[in-house]
Amino acid sequence: MRQTAEKLFFDAGLPLPANIVESLSVQTNVALMGDGQTVGLMPRSAAMQFAGHDALTILRVSALPAFGDIGCFSYAERIPAPAVQLFRTCLREAAAELGTAAPPTH
């Protein structure tokens, strides 16, 4: 997400803000954006929920850069849980549909 945000500023010819906060917590990010002067990136589905309660405003951005690589990690010594196996299958199927490289099977 950070690389995506930096590319947005770069492509617009703007300097990066001096006060950058990196957080994976949606709740923390929403609280930080409560000052009305902070912007953040989050999945559209989450943003729409907060916007539906008038907690956030979704800004229209004409073109978003590619998000980047997505993958998963697990212990090689452990048998993956069924949820992990399903996630890997879904990830491979999505990569195949997009014509991108699938993650390794190990």
LINPE-V427584 format. One record per residue. N is the residue number from 1. RES is the residue in one small letter. PHI is phi in whole degrees, -180 to 180 (* if undefined). NEAR is the number of other ideal C-beta (glycine too) atoms within 12 Angstrom. Layout:
# LINPE-V427584
n/res/phi/near
N/RES/PHI/NEAR
N/RES/PHI/NEAR
This chain:
# LINPE-V427584
n/res/phi/near
1/m/*/23
2/r/-62/18
3/q/-63/18
4/t/-63/21
5/a/-63/27
6/e/-62/20
7/k/-66/21
8/l/-58/26
9/f/-66/20
10/f/-60/14
11/d/-63/16
12/a/-86/15
13/g/72/8
14/l/-109/13
15/p/-73/10
16/l/-70/16
17/p/-61/15
18/a/-78/6
19/n/-109/11
20/i/-91/18
21/v/-120/21
22/e/-109/16
23/s/-148/19
24/l/-93/15
25/s/-88/14
26/v/-61/22
27/q/-62/17
28/t/-64/16
29/n/-63/27
30/v/-64/24
31/a/-62/17
32/l/-65/22
33/m/-76/26
34/g/-64/17
35/d/-76/13
36/g/78/10
37/q/-122/10
38/t/-112/21
39/v/-117/25
40/g/-153/35
41/l/-109/32
42/m/-157/29
43/p/-57/16
44/r/-56/16
45/s/-61/12
46/a/-70/22
47/a/-61/25
48/m/-65/15
49/q/-64/18
50/f/-70/24
51/a/-66/18
52/g/-64/13
53/h/-105/12
54/d/58/10
55/a/-90/21
56/l/-141/27
57/t/-117/19
58/i/-87/22
59/l/-86/17
60/r/-82/9
61/v/-119/18
62/s/-63/9
63/a/-145/11
64/l/-92/18
65/p/-70/19
66/a/-58/14
67/f/-69/17
68/g/119/15
69/d/-71/15
70/i/-128/20
71/g/-156/17
72/c/-139/22
73/f/-126/14
74/s/-154/19
75/y/-72/11
76/a/-68/10
77/e/-81/7
78/r/-111/10
79/i/-78/10
80/p/-63/19
81/a/-65/13
82/p/-54/10
83/a/-64/12
84/v/-67/18
85/q/-61/17
86/l/-65/14
87/f/-60/20
88/r/-61/25
89/t/-61/19
90/c/-63/18
91/l/-64/24
92/r/-64/22
93/e/-65/15
94/a/-65/18
95/a/-64/19
96/a/-65/14
97/e/-65/11
98/l/-86/15
99/g/73/8
100/t/-107/18
101/a/-69/14
102/a/-79/20
103/p/-69/23
104/p/-61/14
105/t/-87/13
106/h/-96/11
